[in-house]
Amino acid sequence: MEKIFINGSQIRYIKKHAFYNLPNLREVYLYDNRIQNISGEAFMNLPKLNKVYLKGNDINLLEMGAF
C-alpha cells in the first residue's frame, strides 16, 4: 500500500505505531478530521513516507518522535 486516505472521519488521536508494518507507504491523507493529538512514533519506521496531509484538523499536541 502506497497511499492511505482517511478524510472527514472524525478521528481525534493518532496513536503510536498507527501505520505499523507498511514499509511502502508514501502518502497519508488525514485532512478534515478532528485530530488533536499525534503520539510519539505514530509515523515511525516508514522509510518511504514523504507526505502527510493534516489540513483541517485541530492539532494541539504533536509528541516528540512522531515522525
C-alpha positions, 0 to 999 in steps of 0.5 A: 500500500502506497497511499492511505486516505482517511478524510472527514472521519472524525478521528481525534488521536493518532496513536503510536505505531498507527501505520505499523508494518507498511514499509511502502507507504508514501502518502497519508491523507488525514485532512478534515478530521478532528485530530488533536493529538499525534503520539510519539512514533505514530509515523515511525519506521516508514522509510518511504513516507514523504507526505502527510496531509493534516489540513483541517484538523485541530492539532494541539499536541504533536509528541516528540518522535512522531515522525 
